[in-house]
Amino acid sequence: MDSLVSTDWLAAELGSADLRIIDATSFLPGDARNARDEYEAGHIAGAVFVALEEVSDQASPLPATMPPAHQFASRLQALGVGDGDRIVVYDNSPLHSSARLWWMLRSFGARHTALLDGGLQKWNAEGRPLEAGVTEPARAHFTAVLDAGQTVDKTQVAAIVDKGTDELVDARSAERFGGEAPEPRPGLAAGHIPGSRNLPSGRLFNADNSWKRGEGLRSAFEEAGVDLARPMVTTCGSGVTAAVLLFGAHLLGKDDVRLYDGSWTEWGSDPSTPKATGRA
C-alpha cells in the first residue's frame, strides 16, 4: 500500500478484513467546530475516531507530544487496530491533522499506513456515502515500538540553531512566523526559531484538498528557501502541522526528516530560548 491512497482506492477496499480507517480530525484551540461531533454526524463507513490528545503524552504540559509506547498501543488496540492491519487515516480539518497520526503510527512501527488523498473534503465533494453514529470495533493487539530518532527535543534544536546543521522548516502561517499575529495558546512569545524557513502547510495542497505531487510539491519547498539536500527538522505550533511538512517531504522521497515535538509551544514559552521575528 502506498503512503497516499486515492478516494477511488479506498472506496474499492471498504469492507476488507485487514483494513482499518481512522478519522483523526483535530482543530486549533478556540475553534468552534467539534471534531468528535462531526465524526458522529457522518464518517466513512467503518472509520473509528481518535482525538490527538488521546494519543499524546498525558504527563506532558505540552499539548501534543509522543506518548509512552504502552499508552499508544492501548489506545490503538481499543480502536481495533492490530499488528499487520492496513491503516488509512483521514481528516476534515484545515490543519490536515491526519498527517500527525500517520507520523505517529509510522514512528511506532506501523508501516502499512497511508493518508487518504483529499481527506473527507474530497470524499464528500465526490458524493460518496457516509455513515453516522460511532463504530464499535473489536479489541485488537497492537505492538508499539518507538523509533526515538523520529523526533528532536529543545536541546537538539538549540544545537541546530547554533551549528546550522539541519534545515528548520516552520509550518505556521506567515503572520504567526513573523510575529505579526497572536498565537492561539496563551503565554507564548511571538516569532520563530532563528534560522527557520517558513512554509505554511496549506501550500502543499491543491484546490480540491489533494496533495501536490512531483515538481509542484518540490517547488513549494524550494520557493520557501528550503534546501532539500540537507537534513530537515519540521516545526509548527504544537507538532501537528509540522507532520504535514514531514509527509510532504516523504512524498518527495526525502526521509531524513525529524519533527520537533515541542515546537513553538515549548520554544516560545521558554524565556531563555532565542527568538526571531519578521518574515524570511
Phi and psi in degrees as a GROMACS rama.xvg file:
@    title "Ramachandran Plot"
@    xaxis  label "Phi"
@    yaxis  label "Psi"
@TYPE xy
-69.8854  164.106  ASP-2
-73.031  -16.7819  SER-3
-131.203  121.079  LEU-4
-116.771  150.66  VAL-5
-85.1068  165.054  SER-6
-64.5994  -35.7962  THR-7
-61.2179  -44.6611  ASP-8
-60.882  -47.4932  TRP-9
-65.5168  -41.1127  LEU-10
-58.8549  -37.8275  ALA-11
-73.6349  -25.6172  ALA-12
-94.5833  -8.7228  GLU-13
-53.4077  134.382  LEU-14
92.5132  -7.13614  GLY-15
-63.6657  139.556  SER-16
-63.21  -30.0178  ALA-17
-100.556  10.3011  ASP-18
-97.2752  128.852  LEU-19
-123.284  132.765  ARG-20
-117.637  132.547  ILE-21
-126.365  127.255  ILE-22
-89.0736  114.661  ASP-23
-115.633  36.3005  ALA-24
-63.8956  134.859  THR-25
-147.78  153.139  SER-26
-128.552  164.319  PHE-27
-68.217  154.089  LEU-28
-55.0326  137.94  PRO-29
90.3925  -8.97832  GLY-30
-68.3149  137.345  ASP-31
-74.6514  -17.0304  ALA-32
-76.2575  146.337  ARG-33
-117.098  112.956  ASN-34
-63.0992  -41.7047  ALA-35
-67.8152  -40.9377  ARG-36
-62.0481  -41.4711  ASP-37
-65.0886  -38.6711  GLU-38
-60.5308  -47.168  TYR-39
-66.334  -28.4644  GLU-40
-73.718  -29.0661  ALA-41
-179.092  123.246  GLY-42
-144.941  166.101  HIS-43
-63.7281  139.013  ILE-44
-53.5047  127.801  ALA-45
87.0995  -6.65241  GLY-46
-71.846  142.016  ALA-47
-103.641  162.582  VAL-48
-112.115  137.193  PHE-49
-132.102  127.643  VAL-50
-83.3293  134.395  ALA-51
-59.0576  -31.7566  LEU-52
-66.1212  -22.6233  GLU-53
-75.1456  -19.5979  GLU-54
-116.342  27.5345  VAL-55
-113.521  162.798  SER-56
-65.2099  112.022  ASP-57
-68.7599  -20.2442  GLN-58
-89.4554  -7.21496  ALA-59
-87.9056  142.095  SER-60
-74.6601  -10.7769  PRO-61
-86.0508  152.722  LEU-62
-74.8735  -26.2612  PRO-63
-151.865  85.5567  ALA-64
-125.081  159.786  THR-65
-57.0135  131.542  MET-66
-86.7929  170.43  PRO-67
-60.5266  152.271  PRO-68
-57.8555  -39.2491  ALA-69
-66.1224  -34.4916  HIS-70
-68.3161  -43.6497  GLN-71
-64.6797  -44.1254  PHE-72
-61.423  -42.3419  ALA-73
-61.7468  -41.4444  SER-74
-68.9918  -41.7905  ARG-75
-66.5481  -37.6226  LEU-76
-61.7307  -41.7362  GLN-77
-65.6894  -25.6939  ALA-78
-84.283  -0.194663  LEU-79
82.4484  15.9657  GLY-80
-93.361  123.785  VAL-81
-121.324  169.937  GLY-82
-58.8399  133.174  ASP-83
87.412  -9.64025  GLY-84
-67.2458  149.936  ASP-85
-87.6804  127.547  ARG-86
-118.097  126.898  ILE-87
-117.111  126.537  VAL-88
-113.092  138.247  VAL-89
-140.14  172.164  TYR-90
-151.881  175.33  ASP-91
-136.597  56.516  ASN-92
-136.171  143.812  SER-93
-64.5746  -14.9106  PRO-94
-78.7229  -14.1775  LEU-95
52.3045  48.9568  HIS-96
-66.7061  -15.6349  SER-97
-62.5255  -25.8392  SER-98
-62.6221  -33.2626  ALA-99
-63.3244  -46.3781  ARG-100
-69.2078  -37.3088  LEU-101
-55.7699  -47.6536  TRP-102
-63.5831  -40.8763  TRP-103
-64.2668  -45.9091  MET-104
-58.7379  -46.4143  LEU-105
-63.078  -39.5899  ARG-106
-66.7067  -27.4  SER-107
-93.8824  9.15506  PHE-108
101.981  1.70458  GLY-109
-84.981  94.1397  ALA-110
-81.443  -24.7097  ARG-111
-89.9313  64.2237  HIS-112
-129.224  134.18  THR-113
-137.931  158.923  ALA-114
-98.7509  148.89  LEU-115
-85.5583  117.13  LEU-116
-65.0165  122.626  ASP-117
90.6934  -15.3655  GLY-118
59.8179  -160.803  GLY-119
-67.6952  -26.8809  LEU-120
-59.4167  -47.3278  GLN-121
-71.3852  -39.9582  LYS-122
-55.5724  -47.3459  TRP-123
-67.2411  -40.794  ASN-124
-61.6465  -27.22  ALA-125
-87.6556  2.08626  GLU-126
73.1776  25.7767  GLY-127
-80.0646  153.166  ARG-128
-73.856  154.221  PRO-129
-124.86  162.702  LEU-130
-125.34  151.704  GLU-131
-103.89  170.452  ALA-132
92.7515  -158.001  GLY-133
-124.963  128.254  VAL-134
-77.279  129.78  THR-135
-111.997  91.307  GLU-136
-81.0288  159.962  PRO-137
-75.9657  142.433  ALA-138
-63.3642  142.085  ARG-139
-123.926  177.442  ALA-140
-108.328  119.079  HIS-141
-122.201  125.195  PHE-142
-97.6213  122.579  THR-143
-113.857  120.194  ALA-144
-128.778  110.969  VAL-145
-77.5593  131.293  LEU-146
-89.155  97.3369  ASP-147
-64.7447  -16.2587  ALA-148
-73.6093  -2.35139  GLY-149
-82.0991  -13.0417  GLN-150
-122.412  160.945  THR-151
-127.605  154.462  VAL-152
-108.17  -177.352  ASP-153
-62.2117  -38.9334  LYS-154
-63.5244  -41.9403  THR-155
-66.0661  -39.3845  GLN-156
-65.7039  -39.6377  VAL-157
-59.8104  -38.0391  ALA-158
-67.5474  -37.0256  ALA-159
-65.5722  -42.056  ILE-160
-60.0284  -41.2967  VAL-161
-70.6475  -39.6928  ASP-162
-104.264  -17.094  LYS-163
66.7797  34.2167  GLY-164
-77.3474  -34.0873  THR-165
-121.997  155.814  ASP-166
-76.5977  124.782  GLU-167
-96.5334  122.36  LEU-168
-125.001  121.442  VAL-169
-102.014  126.204  ASP-170
-89.1894  -1.74911  ALA-171
-72.1807  169.327  ARG-172
-62.551  158.23  SER-173
-60.2722  -33.6727  ALA-174
-69.0742  -42.3835  GLU-175
-70.3382  -41.8354  ARG-176
-58.4404  -42.9206  PHE-177
-78.1476  -7.37134  GLY-178
81.4809  16.785  GLY-179
-93.2631  -18.2186  GLU-180
-122.561  147.182  ALA-181
-70.449  152.341  PRO-182
-76.9179  148.282  GLU-183
-71.4085  -14.097  PRO-184
-108.63  136.958  ARG-185
-71.2965  155.603  PRO-186
84.3537  10.1818  GLY-187
-103.696  140.284  LEU-188
-68.1993  163.837  ALA-189
-91.2312  153.399  ALA-190
114.925  -151.242  GLY-191
-150.252  170.127  HIS-192
-69.6988  129.216  ILE-193
-55.1875  138.173  PRO-194
87.572  -2.5269  GLY-195
-73.8632  151.052  SER-196
-97.593  152.285  ARG-197
-112.85  117.761  ASN-198
-130.745  90.3213  LEU-199
-53.4774  132.084  PRO-200
-59.9469  -29.503  SER-201
-63.6022  -17.5189  GLY-202
-73.8616  -4.79517  ARG-203
-92.3884  6.69185  LEU-204
-123.496  150.42  PHE-205
-82.7096  174.939  ASN-206
-62.6876  -28.4649  ALA-207
-89.6736  13.039  ASP-208
79.0626  1.98286  ASN-209
-78.3161  158.462  SER-210
-73.3338  139.675  TRP-211
-65.5518  152.383  LYS-212
-133.674  165.12  ARG-213
56.0541  -133.085  GLY-214
-65.4359  -31.4176  GLU-215
-62.9605  -40.7056  GLY-216
-72.1585  -44.0696  LEU-217
-60.2024  -40.2498  ARG-218
-63.5708  -34.0283  SER-219
-59.9985  -42.3916  ALA-220
-69.0494  -45.8878  PHE-221
-67.1732  -36.464  GLU-222
-66.9838  -21.9031  GLU-223
-85.0861  0.734541  ALA-224
84.6722  14.7264  GLY-225
-83.2656  128.511  VAL-226
-89.9057  104.539  ASP-227
-70.9647  -8.48308  LEU-228
-81.1967  -14.2869  ALA-229
-95.7273  153.227  ARG-230
-57.5648  151.278  PRO-231
-128.878  144.585  MET-232
-124.096  126.285  VAL-233
-100.76  144.775  THR-234
-139.097  168.487  THR-235
-162.942  -141.142  CYS-236
-83.7325  -43.8443  GLY-237
-139.728  10.3295  SER-238
96.0088  6.1119  GLY-239
-89.7741  -61.27  VAL-240
-72.7258  -16.4916  THR-241
-57.9996  -33.1904  ALA-242
-69.8027  -24.7441  ALA-243
-64.9359  -46.2081  VAL-244
-63.1206  -40.2135  LEU-245
-62.054  -42.3417  LEU-246
-67.4933  -38.8998  PHE-247
-59.9058  -42.7608  GLY-248
-63.1103  -38.5255  ALA-249
-60.3303  -39.5676  HIS-250
-63.8804  -24.4206  LEU-251
-87.1127  3.7514  LEU-252
83.5701  13.1798  GLY-253
-101.23  112.124  LYS-254
-118.979  9.33398  ASP-255
-89.5927  55.7002  ASP-256
-126.262  130.794  VAL-257
-119.205  162.718  ARG-258
-117.42  132.786  LEU-259
-85.1233  102.702  TYR-260
-64.5386  -38.9437  ASP-261
-71.689  -30.8682  GLY-262
46.1345  -151.99  SER-263
-67.6201  -24.8925  TRP-264
-59.4235  -40.4192  THR-265
-80.2058  -50.3322  GLU-266
-64.3471  -44.0479  TRP-267
-74.9528  -14.6558  GLY-268
-94.6959  -4.7399  SER-269
-98.7734  113.687  ASP-270
-62.5754  -19.3094  PRO-271
-86.277  -12.1477  SER-272
-84.2661  144.439  THR-273
-72.9835  144.945  PRO-274
-129.405  152.02  LYS-275
-128.071  152.454  ALA-276
-126.686  173.448  THR-277
89.8637  154.599  GLY-278
-86.717  145.13  ARG-279
